[in-house]
Amino acid sequence: MTPAPGWVEVDLDAIEHNLDTVLRRIDDTADVCAVVKADAYGHGIEHVLPLVIARGIGTIGITSTDEAVAARFLGYTGRILRIRPALAEEVEEGIAHGVEEWIGGADHAEVVARVAAARGIRIRAHVSINATGITRDGIELAAPGGPDEMGRVLARRELEIVGVCSHFPCEDRADVAHGAAAFQVQAAAALRAMPAGRDAVRRHCATSFAALTVPESRFDLVRIGAALYGDTAAPDPALRPAFTLKSRVAAVNRYPAGRTVGYERTHRLERDALLASVPIGYADGVQRSLGGRASVLIRGRRVPIVDRHAMNTLTVDATSLGHVEPGDEVVFYGSQGDERISSADLEHANGHIAADLYSVWGRLHPRVPVRTAARAL
Ligand SMILES: *Cc1c(COP(=O)(O)O)cnc(C)c1O
């Protein structure tokens, strides 16, 4: 059934399998935080959280407070960690759901502490340090003023420090190993500056790539997103992609050689052609940059998007298929028969990581959970 012009199929078996694979790889070397930011990377927190809960995963990573609300609504009772610095209003809203905040620096610590003070409570906090050199938030602990800034954060009684954290800039083994070594030294310095209760402080910096390829980057907790969804640069053949964006062919026509296709006349037919119009476009997240660059699957074969396309429709050259009909399934990302449009294909077409596209697609299109284990066997 087609619930809409475009829809997303979320493979629950793949996510379940990926979760189990990650838990097996990490084993007891660190706790796992399942990252479900951006509505579970577009896969839908309502689909992913029950699988996370079933495996007893003790921490989840979120960004918006809405995700914390959804997690609690779905029955998640574990720890919720916001993995970016929050605005004061977000901190305020997060309190009711027990959100632990990511402290982006000494001034940001003041913001979080003031919200806590106004409520007369303490907020659990993870202090970000710029040990890896991602340089987007966090205390530059190695600089002359760094220890003083850390001191200011630790002096805020309203913050209950439960974590020291960083984030890696590159998915590169040597870069991660180097950053992890710096993090180890700086996190130790931060811990020494903490008066008491430092046993409860978890050190964490690893993402999927880091945790799966550089075991020394794991420390006490690993924050795993990409691997759960089967889209990580870590070379782990066991992981399976879980996301498919589909639509269907609306109209089919034959046009003579010499015609130009779509806006701006950027594409000219070099031969008589069989063109299919597909009813989604750039307002549906199929960015204009993909026109003339990306391919889709129809009848199990690759065919190119040829036009500089429209807001809600685009054109595919299906001449090579010989025959195509209104209603035929179109796959933009994911597999059909034995063919697959992979993350690498999207990256090649778009010039950016695939998540840049699918995290948006998942939130623009209706999502349909599917189970594919039986077919994969
Ligand atoms: C998104 C994110 C993660 C998860 O990274 P993956 O590469 O998807 O595993 C971890 N930490 C932070 C701070 C993030 O923003």
The ligand as an SDF file (V2000), in Angstrom:
LIG
                    3D

 15 15  0  0  0  0  0  0  0  0999 V2000
   25.5390   12.2350   16.7400 C   0  0  0  0  0  0  0  0  0  0  0  0
   26.4820   12.1480   17.8720 C   0  0  0  0  0  0  0  0  0  0  0  0
   26.9700   10.9070   18.2950 C   0  0  0  0  0  0  0  0  0  0  0  0
   26.7010    9.6250   17.5530 C   0  0  0  0  0  0  0  0  0  0  0  0
   27.5920    9.5400   16.4860 O   0  0  0  0  0  0  0  0  0  0  0  0
   27.4980    8.3450   15.3960 P   0  0  0  0  0  0  0  0  0  0  0  0
   28.6450    8.5860   14.5140 O   0  0  0  0  0  0  0  0  0  0  0  0
   26.1960    8.5300   14.6970 O   0  0  0  0  0  0  0  0  0  0  0  0
   27.5620    7.0760   16.1420 O   0  0  0  0  0  0  0  0  0  0  0  0
   27.7590   10.8900   19.4200 C   0  0  0  0  0  0  0  0  0  0  0  0
   28.0630   12.0270   20.0830 N   0  0  0  0  0  0  0  0  0  0  0  0
   27.6300   13.2340   19.6950 C   0  0  0  0  0  0  0  0  0  0  0  0
   28.0100   14.4370   20.4710 C   0  0  0  0  0  0  0  0  0  0  0  0
   26.8370   13.3360   18.5700 C   0  0  0  0  0  0  0  0  0  0  0  0
   26.4050   14.5330   18.1750 O   0  0  0  0  0  0  0  0  0  0  0  0
  1  2  1  0
  2  3  1  0
  2 14  2  0
  3  4  1  0
  3 10  2  0
  4  5  1  0
  5  6  1  0
  6  7  2  0
  6  8  1  0
  6  9  1  0
 10 11  1  0
 11 12  2  0
 12 13  1  0
 12 14  1  0
 14 15  1  0
M  END
$$$$
